[in-house]
Amino acid sequence: MLGVLGRSDDGEAVSLSDDVCTGLQLVNFLQDVPRDLDLGRVYLPAEDRRRFGVTELAKPNAPLRSVLEFEAERARGLLSDPGEELGRRLGGRVGRAVALFARGGVAALEALERADWDIFNGRPRPSRARLALAAIR
């Protein structure tokens, strides 16, 4: 996207964009653990799974919950401040859209928290009201 905007030479913007894109992808990974597992894919880092003692990904368990919480905090850090700063740097409608995407990722993390990290009974998603609130912020 930065290339299309003619901003790919702005090293700080590229770094912020990398953070936001990584954070959004982490959110997707956290929401989709069961679906990805059914497809033979595991995107939770092996190092972190070992660190938290995760041996079972196909059903709810305390170690899995711990790694989900850990990865969610990682994603939140990549989305919150970097998303707002990138939005400011880009400015205008594009900047507002980028910041909104980052806020939407944070809202998805909050939905996971509200669902008590239950990723096995449907994909926790933020309500439209929460997304609207994130847009207003």
N, C-alpha and C positions, 0 to 999 in steps of 0.2 A: 504494500500500500504506500509506503514512504517513497518508493521509486516512482509510482504514478504521480505522486504529489510533488515530485522534484526535491524531496527532502532526504534522499538516501545518503547524502554527503554529511548530514548532521549526525555525528557520532553519538551524541547524547540521546537524540530522538530514536536512533536505531536501537540503542541499549534499552531504553524505556519500552519500545515496541516489542523487543525480544522478551522482556519481563512480562508484559501484558499477554502476549500470545502464549507464552509458557504457562502462565497462571490459568488462562482459559482452558488450555488443553488439560492441565491437571484436574480442573473441575470436571471436565468430561470423563476423564479416567475414573475419578472417584464415584461419579454417578453411575458408571457403566460396568463396574467390576463383574457382576453376574453375567451380563450379556457378553462381555469380552471373554470371560472364562468359557462360556458355551462355544465361542468361536476359536478356542485354543490360544487366546492371547491373554497375557498378564502384563499390565503396565505399571503396577506398583513396584517401585525399585526393590530389587532383590536385597540390596544392602539394608534398606529400611525394614523389609519383612524379617530379615534375620535379627536386626536390632530389637524388634518388638516381639520376636518369637512367633511369628505368623507361620503356621504349618497348614492351615485350612483356609481356603478362599471361597469354598462353595456353600458355606453356611455361617450364620452370625456367631461370633466368638469375641472374647475380650481382646486378644492380641490384634485381631483384624480391626476392631474398633479403634484401638490405640494408633495403629498405623494410619487409618483414615483421618483421625483427628490431627495427627502430625502433618500429613500431606496437605490437609485443609489449611492449616496455619501457614505452611509454605506457600500455598496458592494465594492466600489472603495477602501475604506480604508482597507477592509479585503483582497483585492487582490494585490494591488500595492506593498507596501513594504514587507508584509509577503510572497508573491509569489516569489519575488526576493531573499529574505533571505533564504527561504526554498530551492530554487534552488541552492544557494551557499552552503548551509549546506550539501545537498545531493551530489552535484557535478556530474560530468560525464554526460552521456546521460540522465539518469533519472532526474537529477537536471535541465538540460536544458529543458526537456519535461515538468516538473512541472512549471517552470517559464513561458514557452510558454503557457500552459493552463491558467495561471493567466493573462498573457497579452491578451490572447484571450477573457477572461471575460471582461477586461477593454475595449477592442475594441468593444465588444457587447454593453457596456454601452455608448460608444461614438456614436454607430449607433443609439441607442435610442435617444440620444441628437440631433443628426442630423435630425432625423425624427420628431423632436419637440414633442417627447413623444407620438406620434400617434401609439398606440398599437392595434388600431381597424381596420386598413387597411393593415393587414399583419404583420408578425413578423419582425421588423427591425433587420438586420444582418449586420455585417461588411463585406465589400467587400473582395475579395481574395487579392487585392493589400494591403489593410490595415492589413490583417492578415499576409501577407508576411513581411510587414514593422515591425509589432510587433515581428515576428520571428527574424528578422535581429537585432533588438534592443537587 
